[in-house]
Amino acid sequence: MHIPIANPQEIGRLIRAARKTAGLRQDDTAGAVGVSDVSLGHMEKGAPGARLDRVLRVLRELGIQLHADVSDSVATKYAELSRPKVMRPRSRKPDSPDPT
Protein backbone atom coordinates (compact mmCIF):
# COMPACT_ATOMS: atom_id res chain seq x y z
CA MET A 1 0.00 0.00 0.00
CA HIS A 2 1.25 3.50 -0.81
CA ILE A 3 0.90 6.16 1.86
CA PRO A 4 1.59 9.73 0.78
CA ILE A 5 3.90 11.60 3.15
CA ALA A 6 3.76 15.39 3.19
CA ASN A 7 5.08 16.37 6.61
CA PRO A 8 7.06 15.12 9.63
CA GLN A 9 3.89 14.22 11.54
CA GLU A 10 2.91 11.72 8.85
CA ILE A 11 6.35 10.07 8.97
CA GLY A 12 6.03 9.93 12.76
CA ARG A 13 2.60 8.34 12.52
CA LEU A 14 4.00 5.77 10.09
CA ILE A 15 6.91 4.93 12.42
CA ARG A 16 4.55 4.56 15.40
CA ALA A 17 2.11 2.38 13.40
CA ALA A 18 4.92 0.07 12.24
CA ARG A 19 6.36 -0.20 15.75
CA LYS A 20 3.00 -0.93 17.35
CA THR A 21 2.07 -3.43 14.63
CA ALA A 22 5.30 -5.27 15.40
CA GLY A 23 4.35 -5.27 19.10
CA LEU A 24 7.48 -3.33 20.06
CA ARG A 25 7.87 -0.92 22.93
CA GLN A 26 9.35 2.46 22.15
CA ASP A 27 12.40 2.00 24.39
CA ASP A 28 13.13 -1.49 23.04
CA THR A 29 12.84 -0.26 19.46
CA ALA A 30 15.10 2.72 20.14
CA GLY A 31 17.75 0.49 21.69
CA ALA A 32 17.62 -2.02 18.84
CA VAL A 33 17.90 0.71 16.21
CA GLY A 34 20.60 2.68 17.99
CA VAL A 35 18.75 5.89 18.78
CA SER A 36 17.65 7.22 22.13
CA ASP A 37 14.08 6.63 23.25
CA VAL A 38 13.69 10.42 23.51
CA SER A 39 14.80 10.76 19.89
CA LEU A 40 12.39 8.05 18.77
CA GLY A 41 9.60 9.73 20.71
CA HIS A 42 10.31 13.01 18.94
CA MET A 43 10.26 11.25 15.59
CA GLU A 44 6.93 9.62 16.34
CA LYS A 45 5.46 12.99 17.29
CA GLY A 46 6.75 14.50 14.05
CA ALA A 47 8.86 17.04 15.86
CA PRO A 48 10.91 19.19 13.48
CA GLY A 49 14.65 18.85 13.50
CA ALA A 50 14.98 15.07 13.52
CA ARG A 51 18.17 13.96 11.79
CA LEU A 52 17.36 12.45 8.44
CA ASP A 53 19.93 9.67 8.78
CA ARG A 54 18.32 8.55 12.04
CA VAL A 55 14.80 8.71 10.62
CA LEU A 56 15.88 6.62 7.63
CA ARG A 57 17.58 4.10 9.94
CA VAL A 58 14.42 3.74 12.05
CA LEU A 59 12.27 3.31 8.95
CA ARG A 60 14.64 0.72 7.51
CA GLU A 61 14.78 -1.25 10.77
CA LEU A 62 10.98 -1.27 10.94
CA GLY A 63 10.84 -2.68 7.40
CA ILE A 64 9.64 0.52 5.70
CA GLN A 65 11.09 1.44 2.31
CA LEU A 66 10.72 4.95 0.97
CA HIS A 67 10.21 5.51 -2.73
CA ALA A 68 10.14 8.80 -4.60
CA ASP A 69 7.50 9.32 -7.27
CA VAL A 70 9.28 11.56 -9.79
CA SER A 71 8.96 12.59 -13.41
CA ASP A 72 10.87 10.72 -16.09
CA SER A 73 13.20 13.69 -16.58
CA VAL A 74 14.10 13.75 -12.87
CA ALA A 75 14.64 9.97 -12.90
CA THR A 76 16.93 10.32 -15.93
CA LYS A 77 18.97 13.08 -14.29
CA TYR A 78 19.13 11.09 -11.03
CA ALA A 79 20.51 8.06 -12.90
CA GLU A 80 23.03 10.31 -14.62
CA LEU A 81 24.18 11.77 -11.32
CA SER A 82 24.38 8.30 -9.76
CA ARG A 83 26.88 6.95 -12.28
CA PRO A 84 30.43 6.76 -11.04
CA LYS A 85 32.56 9.54 -12.43
CA VAL A 86 35.44 8.57 -14.63
CA MET A 87 38.56 10.27 -13.48
CA ARG A 88 40.62 11.56 -16.35
CA PRO A 89 44.28 12.31 -15.82
CA ARG A 90 45.00 16.00 -15.70
CA SER A 91 47.16 17.34 -18.44
CA ARG A 92 50.42 18.60 -17.12
CA LYS A 93 51.41 22.16 -17.70
CA PRO A 94 54.62 22.52 -19.60
CA ASP A 95 57.55 23.05 -17.30
CA SER A 96 58.16 26.69 -16.73
CA PRO A 97 61.58 27.97 -17.72
CA ASP A 98 64.21 27.93 -15.06
CA PRO A 99 64.49 31.49 -13.66
CA THR A 100 68.28 31.22 -13.29
Secondary structure as GFF3:
##gff-version 3
##sequence-region A 1 100
A	DSSP	alpha_helix	8	21	.	.	.	ID=ss1
A	DSSP	alpha_helix	26	33	.	.	.	ID=ss2
A	DSSP	alpha_helix	37	45	.	.	.	ID=ss3
A	DSSP	alpha_helix	52	61	.	.	.	ID=ss4
A	DSSP	alpha_helix	72	82	.	.	.	ID=ss5
###
